[in-house]
Amino acid sequence: MIPHPYSEDSMKDLNQARISKEDRGYLFRYPIETSSESDYWNLSELPARHLRALLDLLSPTWKGEKVRIDGYRSLGEPDLVHPLFPDETREFGRSGNRLELYEPRLTYVQKLIQSLLSIIQFEYKNERIQIDGFHLKNPAQWLRPGGGAADILAQAATRCNLKCRFCYNLGSPPALKTTPRKAKEEFQEILTRIAYYVPGSKMGLFPNAGSPCEMLAHPYILEILSALRRKTGEVLRIATNGSQLTPEIIRALAQYHPLLVDVSLNSSSSTRRRWLMKDSHPEVALSAPAALQSAHIPYSVVIVPWPFPSVEEMVKDLTRTVAYSARFNPVYIQISLPGYSQWFSKEALFDREEVWNRLKAEILRLRTVTDCPLIIRPGLFEEYLDPEAVDAPRLIGVIKNSPAAGAGLVKGDRLIAINGLPIKNRTQARSLLGMIQDSPMQEASITVDRPGGPIELTLDLKKFDYPFNPRIAPFAGCVFPSSGIPLNWSEQLRNMVLFKQVREVLILTSTLVKPILEKRIRENFFPTEVKLHMRVPPNRYLGGNIFMGDLLVVEDFINAVKEYLKEGLGSPDLIVIPSSPFHMSGWGRDLTGRVYKDIERSTGIPVGLIECDPIFD
C-alpha cells in the first residue's frame, strides 16, 4: 500500500496552483533520447548492458553474503561466457545528469525504454507511435528518507542575482550545474514535493537540484515558505547572499519561525562587497544583521575571505567584518576557507597553505577578542596536525544567552564530566550534550578543566534567550572546532580486516584525516601479520587547490590504486575507502554519478567501505 501523505493544507496549495491529480506526476517528466546509429543497441548487447546497470543499483547475495559477479552465461548459449566489465565498456546509464546521482533508478528506466526503442517499434491500435519521454504515474512510490525541508527548499535555489568572484558554483562539476526553468513550473513542482513530504520520517521525493544559488531570489519563495511551514514545524534553514534581505522580506520571514538564516556577508565594507560580489546595493546586506536581530530571527554570518588584491588586505577585511558582525548577536560566525576547482580556474590563483594558515592564525587571535563563536570551515583543518586535539572535548566558543553561557562556560574550557559521567573524547561529549538537550531534563551538571583546576557548573536547560534556540543550535550552546573523527572508524577497519582475513590492505584517506587515523590504528592492536598501507589520493577530478577527501570521485581512487601498484609493493588483498565521498545521493554515487563499485571493477581488487559522514561540518 502506497501512503498518501498530503494534508488538507497541501491539497489546498495544489488546487490554488491549479495542479490536478493527473498533473502531479507529469511535473516529474523525463526525456527519452532518440537513438542515433552510433547508439544503436542490438539484441545480443541488451542482457549485459542491463545487468551492468542493475549491478550499479544492487548487490547480489547468497545466504546473506555479497557475491561478486563479472559475467554471465545465457541459457540459450550455456557454453559461452559473456564478460560484464570488459576493459573497454561504454557505461550504461552514464548520462552525466543529476538523476544518475540522486535517483539512478530513473536513469535506468530511461535507458531501458531507449534500448527497447532500438529493437522494437511501439504501436497503438495497429498504428506506429513515437515517444520522447515519460512521467511518473504515482510520485508516492518514489518517496525516500532525505534531508527534509532543506531538500525541498534547495529546489528553489536555482537562480542568483549576484556574481561573486569566489562563487563555488562557477567551479561546480558538470553534473551539479544549475539551470533554472520557468519559475511557475519550478513552483508547481515544489508544491508537489511539499504535498508528498512526510515530516516525521522526512520521507520525500528525490532531490534533483544542482549546486544551490540564491533561494530568496525565486519569485515564489514566500509562497513556498508558507506552504512548507503549513506542512511541517521543523526548522527552515535559509542560505542567502543577503542582497534580498530588505526590511519587507525580513518582516515576512519572521512569521516562519523556527528558522535559521545564513547570511553570506563576506565583507562589512560596501566598497569591497560591491567588488567581491558584484552587488550594486551592498547596503541591503550590510543592514541585514541589525534588522534580523531586531526581528528576533536567529542567523549566522558566513565569510569567505578572498586573498585579493593581497593576503594582507584579505586579513584586514576579515578582522573588520568579524567585529562588525559580532555587534548584532549572530548565533555564530562561519569563516569558509577559500578554494577553487579546475572549472573555476586552470591557473593557480594562490598558495592554499599560505592563505589558510594565515587565516587560521588570525581567526585564533580574533577568538580572544570576540564574544561570538568563530568557526573555521572545514573545522578539521584547525587541528588535524595534532591528533590529540581532534579528540579533545575542548570548546572554541559558547553561543550567547545559551544554557552553556548562563552556566559560565567559556571558550577554552575542556569538558571532563557531564552529570557525573567522565568525558574521554569529543564524540562522547557531543553525544551526551545532544541527548541532554533533547531530553525533558531541566538541569545538568558539567565539570570543566581550567588552569586553576576542575570546576563544576550547572546548566539550566530551560533558561535561554536570543540568539540561542535549542531547535537550531545543539549541545546547549557549546561550540567545538569540528565533529572530530568517530572512534569506530578504526574499529570498523579492524573488524573488516579480521572478517575478510586479509594480509595486505591499502587504505585511501585524506590529508585532514590521515594523522588521526594513523594514531587510531596504532592504538587498535592490529594483528602483526597484517600490513596496512595508507595513501592520500589527489583531487584530480576537481583539480584547482581542492584537497578534501569528501570531494574525491571514483576516478581519483582508481588512479591512486594504479599509482600504488607502480610502487612495486605488490597487489593488496583489500582496498579500504571512506563512504563519505558517496554520501550525498544515498546510492553509492560520487559527484559525477559514478558508483563506487567501479573501483573494484577497474582494479580487480575487492573494495571495503568504512561508514562515515562527511567531515565538512
C-alpha positions in Angstrom: 0.0 0.0 0.0 1.5 3.4 -1.1 0.9 6.1 1.5 -0.9 9.4 0.5 0.8 11.8 2.9 -0.6 15.1 1.6 -2.6 17.1 4.2 -5.6 19.3 3.7 -3.4 22.4 3.6 -1.2 20.7 0.9 -4.3 19.9 -1.2 -5.4 23.5 -1.0 -1.9 24.6 -2.1 -2.0 22.3 -5.1 -5.5 23.3 -6.1 -4.8 27.0 -5.8 -1.8 26.5 -8.1 -4.1 24.6 -10.5 -2.1 21.3 -10.2 -4.6 18.5 -10.9 -4.1 15.0 -9.6 -3.2 13.9 -13.1 -0.6 16.7 -13.4 1.3 15.9 -10.2 3.2 13.1 -11.8 3.5 14.9 -15.1 5.5 17.6 -13.3 8.2 14.9 -12.9 8.8 14.3 -16.6 11.9 12.8 -18.2 13.0 12.8 -21.8 13.9 9.8 -23.9 16.6 10.3 -26.5 16.0 9.0 -30.0 18.8 6.6 -30.7 21.2 7.5 -33.4 23.1 4.9 -35.5 26.1 5.1 -33.1 23.8 4.5 -30.1 22.0 1.5 -31.7 21.8 -1.5 -29.4 21.5 -4.9 -30.9 19.7 -7.7 -29.2 22.8 -9.6 -28.1 24.0 -6.5 -26.2 20.9 -6.0 -24.1 21.5 -8.5 -21.3 25.0 -7.3 -20.5 24.0 -3.7 -20.6 21.0 -4.2 -18.3 22.9 -6.4 -15.9 25.7 -3.8 -15.6 23.0 -1.2 -14.8 21.3 -3.4 -12.3 24.6 -4.1 -10.5 25.0 -0.3 -10.1 21.7 -0.4 -8.2 22.0 -3.5 -6.1 24.5 -6.1 -4.7 23.7 -9.8 -5.3 23.9 -12.0 -2.3 24.0 -15.7 -1.4 22.8 -16.7 2.0 23.2 -13.1 3.1 26.8 -12.7 1.8 27.6 -10.4 -1.1 28.5 -12.2 -4.3 30.9 -10.8 -6.9 29.7 -11.1 -10.5 31.8 -10.4 -13.6 29.9 -12.2 -16.3 27.0 -14.5 -17.2 26.0 -17.5 -19.3 22.9 -17.3 -21.5 20.6 -20.3 -21.1 20.4 -20.4 -24.8 24.2 -20.5 -25.2 25.4 -22.2 -22.0 28.9 -22.8 -23.2 29.6 -19.1 -23.9 30.6 -16.7 -21.0 29.8 -13.1 -21.6 32.0 -10.7 -19.6 30.1 -7.8 -17.9 33.0 -5.4 -17.4 35.5 -5.7 -20.3 38.3 -3.2 -20.3 36.6 -1.0 -23.0 33.0 -0.7 -22.0 30.7 2.2 -22.7 28.9 2.6 -19.5 25.1 2.0 -19.4 23.3 5.0 -18.0 26.3 7.2 -17.7 24.4 10.2 -18.9 26.1 12.8 -16.7 22.8 14.2 -15.4 21.8 14.7 -11.8 19.3 11.8 -11.9 22.3 9.5 -12.1 23.4 10.9 -8.8 20.1 11.3 -6.9 17.7 8.7 -8.4 19.6 6.3 -10.7 16.5 4.1 -10.9 15.0 6.7 -13.2 18.1 6.8 -15.5 17.8 3.0 -15.6 14.1 3.4 -16.8 15.3 6.0 -19.3 17.9 3.6 -20.8 15.6 0.6 -20.6 13.0 2.4 -22.8 15.7 3.7 -25.1 17.2 0.3 -25.5 13.8 -1.2 -26.4 13.3 1.5 -29.0 16.5 0.3 -30.6 15.0 -3.1 -31.4 11.2 -2.7 -31.4 8.5 -0.2 -32.6 5.7 0.8 -30.2 2.2 0.8 -31.6 -1.3 1.8 -30.5 -4.3 0.3 -32.3 -2.1 -1.0 -35.1 -0.6 2.4 -35.7 3.0 3.3 -35.1 3.6 5.8 -32.3 6.6 7.8 -31.4 7.5 8.6 -27.8 10.0 11.2 -26.5 9.6 10.9 -22.7 7.7 9.6 -19.7 6.4 10.8 -16.4 5.7 9.3 -13.0 2.3 7.7 -12.6 2.4 7.8 -8.8 5.1 10.0 -7.2 4.3 8.5 -3.8 6.1 5.3 -4.9 9.4 7.3 -5.2 9.5 8.6 -1.6 12.8 8.1 0.2 14.3 9.3 3.5 16.2 12.5 2.9 17.2 15.9 4.3 13.6 17.1 5.0 12.6 20.7 4.5 16.2 21.6 3.4 15.9 19.3 0.4 12.7 20.9 -0.6 14.0 24.5 -0.2 17.1 23.6 -2.3 14.8 23.1 -5.3 14.0 26.9 -5.1 17.7 27.9 -5.2 18.0 27.8 -8.9 19.0 31.3 -9.8 21.3 34.0 -8.5 21.2 37.8 -8.7 24.9 38.4 -7.9 28.2 37.2 -9.4 30.7 36.6 -6.6 34.3 36.4 -7.6 34.8 33.3 -5.5 31.5 31.6 -6.3 31.8 27.9 -5.9 29.0 27.4 -8.5 31.4 28.6 -11.1 33.6 25.6 -10.2 30.9 23.0 -9.8 31.3 19.7 -11.8 29.0 19.4 -14.8 26.5 17.1 -13.1 25.8 19.8 -10.4 25.4 22.8 -12.7 22.2 24.5 -12.1 19.9 25.6 -14.9 16.7 27.4 -13.9 13.5 26.6 -15.6 10.4 28.7 -15.7 9.6 30.0 -12.2 6.0 28.9 -12.4 7.0 25.3 -13.4 9.5 25.1 -10.6 6.9 26.5 -8.1 4.4 23.8 -9.1 6.9 21.0 -8.8 8.0 22.3 -5.3 4.3 22.4 -4.2 4.0 18.8 -5.3 7.1 17.9 -3.3 5.6 19.6 -0.3 2.3 17.7 -0.8 4.1 14.3 -0.8 6.5 15.1 2.0 6.1 13.1 5.3 7.6 15.4 8.0 8.0 12.9 10.9 10.1 10.4 8.9 11.5 13.0 6.5 10.3 10.9 3.6 10.3 13.0 0.4 10.6 12.9 -3.3 14.2 12.5 -4.5 16.1 15.8 -4.9 17.1 17.0 -8.3 18.8 20.3 -7.6 22.3 21.3 -8.6 24.6 23.5 -6.5 22.3 25.9 -4.7 22.1 29.5 -5.8 20.1 32.3 -4.1 16.8 30.9 -2.9 15.4 34.3 -1.9 15.7 35.4 -5.5 13.0 32.9 -6.5 9.8 34.8 -7.5 7.6 32.4 -5.5 9.8 32.0 -2.4 7.4 33.4 0.1 4.6 31.2 -1.2 6.9 28.2 -1.0 7.9 29.1 2.6 4.3 29.5 3.6 3.3 26.1 2.1 6.3 24.4 3.7 5.5 25.9 7.1 1.9 24.7 6.9 3.2 21.2 6.2 5.9 21.0 8.9 7.1 22.6 12.0 10.7 21.7 11.5 13.5 24.4 11.4 13.7 26.1 8.0 17.3 27.0 7.1 17.8 29.7 4.5 21.1 30.3 2.9 21.3 33.8 1.3 23.8 36.2 -0.1 22.0 38.9 1.8 21.0 41.1 -1.2 17.3 40.1 -0.8 17.1 40.8 2.9 15.1 44.0 2.7 13.0 45.1 5.7 9.9 43.8 3.9 11.5 40.3 3.3 12.7 40.2 6.9 9.2 41.0 8.2 7.9 38.3 6.1 10.5 35.8 7.3 9.6 36.5 10.9 6.4 34.6 10.5 8.1 31.3 9.6 9.8 30.5 13.0 11.7 28.4 13.8 14.2 29.3 11.2 17.9 30.0 10.8 19.2 32.4 8.2 22.8 32.0 7.0 23.9 35.4 5.6 26.9 35.3 3.3 28.1 38.8 4.2 31.8 38.3 3.2 32.7 41.9 3.9 31.5 44.7 6.1 32.9 47.2 3.6 30.3 48.4 1.0 33.2 49.0 -1.5 34.8 45.6 -1.0 31.4 43.8 -1.1 30.5 45.6 -4.3 33.8 44.4 -5.8 33.7 40.9 -4.3 30.1 40.0 -5.1 29.1 42.4 -7.9 26.4 43.7 -5.5 25.1 47.1 -6.7 23.3 47.7 -3.4 25.6 46.4 -0.7 23.7 48.4 1.9 20.9 45.9 1.9 23.0 43.0 3.1 25.1 45.2 5.4 21.9 46.4 7.2 20.6 42.8 7.5 22.3 41.7 10.7 20.8 44.6 12.7 17.4 44.0 11.1 17.5 40.3 11.8 18.4 40.9 15.4 15.5 43.4 15.8 13.1 40.8 14.3 14.5 38.1 16.6 15.4 35.9 13.7 18.4 33.7 14.6 21.1 34.0 11.9 24.7 33.2 11.3 27.2 35.2 9.3 29.3 33.5 6.6 32.6 35.0 5.4 34.6 33.7 2.5 37.9 35.5 2.7 39.3 36.1 -0.8 43.0 36.8 -1.0 42.9 39.6 -3.4 44.2 42.2 -4.1 46.5 40.9 -1.4 46.6 38.4 1.5 47.1 41.3 4.0 44.0 43.2 2.6 42.0 40.0 3.0 43.1 39.6 6.6 42.3 43.2 7.5 38.9 43.0 5.9 38.2 39.7 7.8 39.1 41.4 11.1 36.8 44.3 10.4 33.9 42.1 9.2 34.1 39.8 12.2 34.0 42.9 14.6 31.1 44.4 12.6 29.1 41.1 12.6 29.6 40.3 16.2 27.8 43.6 17.2 24.4 42.2 16.2 24.4 38.9 18.1 24.6 36.2 15.4 24.4 32.6 16.6 28.0 32.2 15.3 30.3 33.4 12.5 31.5 30.9 10.0 34.7 31.5 8.1 34.9 29.3 5.0 38.5 29.0 3.8 38.7 29.8 0.1 39.3 27.3 -2.6 38.6 26.7 -6.3 38.3 23.9 -8.8 39.8 23.5 -12.3 36.4 24.6 -13.7 36.9 27.9 -11.8 40.5 28.5 -12.9 43.0 26.4 -14.8 45.8 28.6 -13.4 47.0 28.6 -9.8 45.3 31.6 -8.1 47.0 31.5 -4.7 49.0 29.3 -2.3 46.4 27.4 -0.3 48.7 26.5 2.6 49.9 30.1 2.9 46.5 31.6 2.8 44.8 29.0 5.0 47.4 29.1 7.7 47.4 32.9 7.7 43.7 32.9 8.1 43.8 30.3 10.8 46.3 32.4 12.8 44.1 35.5 12.5 40.9 33.6 13.5 42.6 32.1 16.6 43.6 35.6 17.6 40.1 37.0 16.9 38.6 34.4 19.2 40.4 36.1 22.1 38.7 39.4 21.5 35.3 38.3 20.1 32.3 37.2 22.2 30.7 35.3 19.3 31.8 31.8 18.3 34.1 31.8 15.3 34.0 28.6 13.3 36.5 27.6 10.6 35.2 25.6 7.7 36.4 22.9 7.3 36.8 22.7 11.0 39.3 19.8 11.0 41.9 22.0 9.3 42.2 23.8 12.6 43.6 20.8 14.4 44.3 17.9 12.1 48.1 18.1 12.6 47.6 17.4 16.3 45.7 14.1 16.6 45.2 14.5 20.4 43.4 17.8 19.8 41.0 16.2 17.3 39.7 14.0 20.1 39.7 16.7 22.8 36.3 17.9 24.1 37.5 21.5 24.1 35.3 24.5 23.4 36.2 27.2 20.9 33.2 29.3 21.9 29.8 29.5 23.6 26.6 30.9 22.0 25.3 34.0 23.7 22.4 33.6 26.1 22.5 29.8 25.8 22.4 27.4 28.8 26.1 26.9 28.4 26.7 30.7 28.6 24.4 31.0 31.5 26.3 28.3 33.4 29.5 30.2 32.9 31.3 28.0 30.3 33.8 29.9 28.2 36.0 29.3 25.2 39.0 27.1 26.0 37.1 25.0 28.6 37.7 21.3 28.4 34.8 19.1 29.4 35.7 16.3 31.8 32.3 15.2 33.2 28.6 15.6 32.4 26.2 14.6 35.1 29.0 12.8 36.8 29.9 10.7 33.7 33.6 11.1 32.8 34.2 12.5 29.4 37.0 11.0 27.5 36.6 12.5 24.0 34.7 14.9 21.8 32.4 12.4 20.3 31.2 11.4 23.7 30.8 15.0 24.9 28.7 15.9 21.8 26.6 12.8 22.2 25.8 13.4 25.8 25.1 17.1 25.4 22.8 16.3 22.5 20.9 13.7 24.5 20.5 16.1 27.5 19.3 19.0 25.3 16.7 16.7 23.7 15.5 15.2 27.0 12.9 16.6 29.4 15.6 17.4 31.9 15.6 20.8 33.5 19.2 20.9 34.7 22.5 19.1 34.1 25.9 19.4 35.8 29.0 19.8 33.8 32.6 19.8 35.0 35.3 21.6 33.1 39.1 21.6 33.4 40.7 25.1 33.7 44.2 26.2 34.6 43.2 26.6 38.3 41.7 23.1 38.4 38.3 21.4 37.8 35.1 23.5 38.2 31.6 22.1 38.4 28.9 24.2 36.7 25.1 23.8 36.3 23.3 24.0 33.0 19.8 25.4 33.3 18.4 23.9 30.1 15.2 25.9 30.1 16.8 29.3 30.6 17.9 30.8 27.3 17.3 33.8 25.1 18.0 35.2 21.6 20.1 34.3 19.7 20.1 30.8 21.1 17.3 28.4 20.4 17.6 24.7 21.1 15.8 23.9 17.9 18.6 25.4 15.8 21.7 25.1 18.0 22.8 21.7 19.5 24.9 20.9 22.6 23.2 23.5 24.9 25.3 26.3 23.2 28.7 24.6 23.4 30.7 25.0 20.2 33.5 22.7 19.2 36.1 23.1 16.4 34.6 20.2 14.5 32.7 17.0 15.0 36.1 15.2 15.2 36.6 11.7 13.9 34.3 9.0 15.2 36.0 6.4 17.3 34.5 3.5 15.4 36.4 4.2 12.2 39.4 2.2 13.3 37.2 -0.4 14.9 35.3 -0.8 11.6 38.6 -1.2 9.8 39.9 -3.8 12.3 36.7 -5.8 12.1 36.7 -5.7 8.3 40.3 -6.9 8.1 39.7 -9.8 10.6 36.4 -10.8 8.9 37.9 -10.9 5.4 41.1 -12.5 6.7 43.4 -10.3 4.5 47.1 -9.6 5.0 47.8 -6.6 2.7 45.4 -3.7 3.0 45.6 -0.4 1.0 43.8 2.4 2.9 42.8 5.5 0.9 42.1 8.5 3.0 42.5 12.3 3.0 45.1 14.8 4.2 42.9 16.0 7.1 42.0 12.5 8.3 45.4 10.7 7.8 47.1 11.8 11.1 44.3 10.9 13.4 43.6 7.6 11.5 47.3 6.7 11.9 47.0 7.3 15.7 43.8 5.2 16.0 45.4 2.3 14.1 48.4 2.3 16.4 46.0 2.1 19.4 43.8 -0.7 17.9 46.3 -3.5 18.0 46.0 -5.0 14.5 47.4 -8.5 14.0 51.2 -8.3 13.3 50.8 -10.3 10.1 48.5 -7.6 8.7 50.3 -4.8 6.7 48.4 -1.6 6.4 49.5 0.9 3.6 48.0 4.3 3.7 47.8 6.8 0.8 46.1 10.1 0.0 44.6 10.4 -3.5 44.9 13.8 -5.0 41.6 15.5 -6.0 42.5 15.4 -9.7 38.9 15.5 -10.9 38.0 18.7 -9.2 41.6 20.0 -9.5 42.4 23.5 -8.6 43.5 23.6 -4.9 40.8 21.2 -3.7 42.1 18.6 -1.3 39.1 17.4 0.7 38.5 13.6 0.9 34.7 14.1 0.8 35.2 15.5 -2.7 37.1 12.6 -4.2 35.5 10.8 -7.1 35.8 7.2 -8.3 38.4 8.1 -10.9 40.6 9.7 -8.2 40.5 6.4 -6.2 41.3 4.3 -9.3 44.3 6.5 -10.2 45.5 6.2 -6.6 45.4 2.4 -6.7 47.2 2.3 -10.0 49.9 4.6 -8.7 50.3 2.5 -5.6 50.8 -0.6 -7.8 53.6 1.1 -9.6 55.5 1.4 -6.3 56.3 -2.3 -6.6 54.9 -3.3 -3.2 52.6 -5.9 -4.6 48.9 -6.0 -5.0 46.8 -5.5 -1.9 44.2 -8.1 -0.8 41.7 -5.3 0.0 41.2 -1.6 -0.7 39.5 0.4 2.1 37.9 3.8 1.4 35.6 6.1 3.3 31.9 6.1 2.4 31.7 10.0 2.7 32.5 10.7 -1.0 29.5 8.6 -1.9 27.2 10.0 0.8 25.2 12.7 -1.0 23.0 10.5 -3.1 22.3 7.5 -0.9 23.0 5.3 -3.9 26.8 5.0 -3.5 27.5 7.6 -6.2 30.2 10.2 -6.3 29.8 13.8 -7.6 29.8 12.6 -11.2 27.1 10.0 -10.6 29.6 7.1 -10.8 29.1 4.1 -8.4 31.9 3.2 -6.0 31.8 -0.4 -7.3 33.7 0.8 -10.4 36.8 1.0 -8.3 36.8 -2.8 -7.8 35.8 -3.5 -11.4 38.6 -1.4 -12.7 41.4 -2.6 -10.4 40.2 -6.2 -9.9 40.8 -5.7 -6.1 38.0 -6.0 -3.5 36.8 -2.7 -2.0 35.5 -2.2 1.5 33.7 0.9 2.6 34.2 2.4 6.1 30.9 4.0 7.0 31.4 7.7 7.9 29.6 11.0 7.5 31.2 13.9 5.6 33.5 15.9 7.9 32.7 19.3 6.5 30.6 20.4 9.4 
